[in-house]
């Protein structure tokens, strides 16, 4: 099954300008911009605010996989602490892109920083691009598949943000999703991409 072909109408809003209203120089380099639009039907102005990080560089979520003894894909998940929701949760390794990096280089760097696993960027493959929240975020995220050797082990000494990492067979992860044990949106989306590609024979 594929989605129907739709001929989109003209956008309902005309963008007439935008400007920066907030910027801070932390690690994330977070910026808020106000977008000024006009409703085509009514002529009324409508303002939106969008958030971006790292100067809009493309980020990456790492789908690090290795084969189990049965030939199934095992995927690396970590237990992260997120102040925004005040809780721990299972997530794939990920991070924001630095200036001059390709998405594959970002993914390989983040994987090494979070796990200690050294991967070759030439072996990494972008499976898909996605946006985390088109309502308020101006972002671009590459879902990057990074196959690693079967004996790859996590060696990084985790900081406050990350306490535990392990490899889980894809079937177990799908069961965990069905039982509401994974709630991070980027992780859920990336897992769907990976699972769909695998079922379609693209991996």
N, C-alpha and C positions, 0 to 999 in steps of 0.2 A: 504494500500500500504506500502511496505517496500523497502528499497534500495536493489539493486541487490548484490549478493555475488560476491566479486571480489577477485581474488588471486593476491595480489600485487607482482610486480617484486622486484628484489633486489634493495635496495636504490641506487640512481644514484650517491651519494657522500659517500665516506669513511671518517669518522671522525678520524683524526690522533692525535688530542690533543686539549686542551683548557686551557686558563689561564685568571686570573682576570686582567682587565686593568683599572678599576675604582671602587672605593667604597667610600661611604660617610655615616656618622653615624647619620643621621637625624632620625626623627620618622619612616620613611619608610625603613631605612637601604638599600638604593638602591645600587645595584651592577651591573656592566657591565662586561661581560666575552666575550673574543674572542674565537670563535670556528674555528679551522683549519681543513679544509677538502680537499679532492682530488677528482676531477671529474673522475669517473670510466672510462668513455669513452675516455676522452682526456688526462688524467694524469695531468691536470693542477690544481694547488692549488687554492682554493677559501676560503676567510675568511668571517666570519659572526660575528656580535655582537648581544648578547642577554642581556636583562635587567631582573633582578629579584628583589624582595623586601622581606624584613623580613626573610632573610636566606632561601627563597624558601618555607616558610610555606604556607599551603593551606589557601586561603581566603574564605570568604563567602558572598553571597548576600542573603538578608533576604526577603522571600516571606511571610510577615506577613498578615494573612487573618482573617476576621471575617464574620459571616453570617449577611446579611441584613434581614429586616422584611419579605422580599419576598423569603428568602432562598438562594439568590444569594451570591457568594463570593464577598466581598469588600476587596480591596488590598490597603495597605498603601504606598503612594508616597510622596516624599519630594521635595522641590524646592532648589536645590543646586547651589552654585556658584563654577565654575571651572576655575581657572586661565589659565589652558592649552588651553582653547578655548575662554576665556574671555567672558563668558556668564553664565546665569542661565539656568537650565534645570531640568526637572522632572526625578527623579531617585528613585530606591528602596534603602532602607538602606543597606549598605555594609561596609566591612572593611577587613583589612589584619589580618591573623592569628598570634597570639603570640606563643612563644615557649611553648610547653606542652599542647596546646589547641586542642580539637577536632574541626572539622568544625562546629558542632552543638553548641558547647560552644562559638565559635567565633561569630556565628550568633546571639545567645541570648545576648551576651555581647554588640555587636554593636547595636542591637535593643534598649537595655536599654540606652546606651550612647547617641544615637541619638534622642530617643523618650521619655524616662522615663518609657516605658512599661517593666514590669518585666515578663519574660516568663520562663517556665520550659524547660531546655535542653532535658529532657526526652520526651517531647512532640514534639520536633523538629525532622524533617525527611529530609534526603538528597534525593532530587529528581533526581539530575544529577550532574556530574562534567563537567566543560567546561574550555576552554582556551580562554582568551580575544583576543589575537592576536598572532597566532603561528609564524608569520613572525619575530617578534622582542622581544616578551615577553616569558620568561620561567616562566609560572605561572600555578596554578591550583586553580580553583574556584568552591566551592560547592554551588549549588542552594538549599537553605534550606527552607522548608515550616514550618512556625511557626503559628499554629492556636491559636488565642487569644480569650478571652471572648468577647461577643457582646458589653459589656459596657466599653471595654478598651479605654482609652483616652490618647493622647499624652500630657505629662506634662513637658517635658524638655524645659529649657530656651535655645533657639538655639544660637549658636555663629555666627561668620561671614560667615561660610560655608553653613549654613542651616537656612532658614528663615520661611518656611511654610511647614506643613505636613497635610495630610487629607486622608480619606478613600474614595476610588472610586470603584463603581461596575465594575466588569470585562468587562461588555458590553461597559461601557463608556470609559474604557481604550483602548479597541480594536478600538473604534471610533477615539480616540485621536491619536492612531498609524496611522490609515488610513488617518488622516488629518495632518500628519507630526508634531505632537505636542510633541512627544517623540523621542529623538535622541541619547540618551546614549546607546551604544552597549550592555553593560552588562545587563542593564535593559530590553532592547528589547529581548535579548536572553533568559533571565530568564522568562519573560512573555510568550514567545513561549513555553518553557518547561512546565510551569504551565497550560497553555491553552490546550496543547496537552494531558497532563496527565488527566486533567478534562474531556476532550472530550472522552478519552479512558476509563473513569470510574475508574481511579486509585486514585481519591481523594474523 
